[in-house]
Amino acid sequence: MKILVLDPDASSRDALRQGFAAAGGTVRVFAEAFEADEALRGFEPDVVVAALDAPGGAELLARVRDDGSGRIVYALVDGAEMDRGIASGAHDFFWRPVSAARVAQLHAAAADRRLRGAETEEARVRLARAELKDALPGRSPRWLAALASLERAAGSNASVLLTGEVGTEKDVAALALHRLSRRGAGRFAYISEGESLELAVRQTGAGTLFLPNVETTSTAFQEALIAQIAAGGPTRFVLGIDEDPREALEAGRLSRSLRSALSDEVVHLPPLREREGDVALLARRSLEEIDSGLLLDAEALDALQAHDWPGNVRELKETLRRAARLSEAEIGPTVLRSVLARPLPRTRERHRKPPVVRITVGDSLADVERRLISKTLEFARGNKKKTAELLKLSLKTIYNKIKEYGLEH
């Protein structure tokens, strides 16, 4: 167990160092708060002991106590100020002169608390993983890869950018990410422009704050977000965006500084049309939630799977809700045609309209080429051979360009 001590008094500082070391701990001691604060990041202690009479000591104790790290915090006071130790909000406290018996006692208490906390956290994370599969079901390789990325991001403490088209359930993914993270037992809250960002951060504390549609917010609000992220406070930010971040940057809807601040953790949720086989699974799950006795006609299911779903999972669920209200025992193609207000595809091969690549005078040739390859890859659903055929380039050239431009499909 690693212990960090902040104490300006040499005598009690040495007593704490010797006592914790004798109990088997790895100890680092400091007389100044700024030194202890810097050591927090590199040393990553399990226990922090902070003297309340040290300049900055009370502030350090409060910051560690509220940062969501789960560290055990002990206050240190003079023997005449035991009430101050009790009122500090720490897990327990020492008093001067420091006794070896008290150090051994609180070292054992910290070890026991860590063990019980680890067991509780392990059980909570297991539950969160099960909830993730239930909240965001799917079996397609692209979807499973997205969920794996979400879980990896949850293990980080960095702010996260969730990308994906409208209806890909970024709000559900943000909550799942929060629950999987170390701060999952804390608060999860939404924020939108027009609300006080400072107040939201104070109320969320060491939890997670989710902002959907960051690309629709003003420059001033994005600058405020950058300042909050850079401050490194206890709150973790998860931001959602409904369009390609590169296009939002080019159009000026997303601040380059904010995009840079979110560069460490980016999770992309693929659209439903790229999740092969998931439409049937999601349709059956949705019907079970709407009406467990309602069936889906085979022709209607085939039509659902052939549809492009521009509104993604959200549109699929709403379509089935509306179709269920118009059906008795079974949802058929006629009802679906009525709900969707368009002819249904007859086969699973659908003729999709190729995306448009917009070119503006002043764009570099390299940027135009990158966008053209990216959009063609998207249209080809990541099939590099088809992309090469559409662009009349060799497959080797396509692979080289994908690597050069950092494109991932």
C-alpha angles and dihedrals in degrees: 000000000000120000128192118198128196111189129140091199109091095203098053091037090059092045091054093047093049094043096050092043090052089052090055100263129138105234135196119182130197136183096200128060095221090056092049091047092054091047092055091075098046101032096040097200125203092212129035122196113192127183109225092211092057113100103260092007097117090046092051091049093050093046094051092043092055103035096093093240093119092229118158112244126202124186123217121211140162114269091253092057102056091131088062090054091050091049095046096091091237122137089248139328147235126218132206129285087048115219125210089228092057091049091051090047095052092041089056091045091051092050091050092047091050092051093049091044092051091051092049092047092049091053091047093051092048089054091046091053090052090048090051092058091046096046096043106029122183142123104201115118093240092051094047089050089052092051090049089052089049092053092047090051090050089061091058126076094217125110113264135222113209112200129189143112123283110289098026089118099245089162091059090046091051092054091046090051090052093049091050093050128086088255091055093114089058132078126301114199141169125232129192133181111277093045122098107265092197092052092047091052092050092049094045094049111169092355132092128279117203124202115186121201097018089172090068095057125098126260090249092054092047090051089052089052091051090052092050093048092046091050088067095219124168095268120094118214125215114186126192127207127188097205140048105289090223092058091046089052093049091049092048094243093117123050114237090219091053092047088051091050088055097045096104097066122030121160120188121204108205120226119258093251088065094050102088113209096004097102092070092047093048093045093054092045091050092049091051089055093045099041121344091201096055117102131206118228113236092237091049091050090050089051091050090053092048094052118099095222101211087184090051123203093347091056092046092053093046091048091053092046091054093043091050091056089056096046136072112193103350139022110229135185093263092060092046091050089053094047095046092042091217138086114277121240112253097209137029091248105087128187105234124196110244114244119253122242111209118212124196127195106261096036112130119244089238091055092048090049092049093051093046093051092044093052092044090051089051091050090048089049092239095310102144095191092055090045090054091049093049092049092040092235132128119266090240090055091051092052090049092049092048089053093044094052097036094239118167124193 
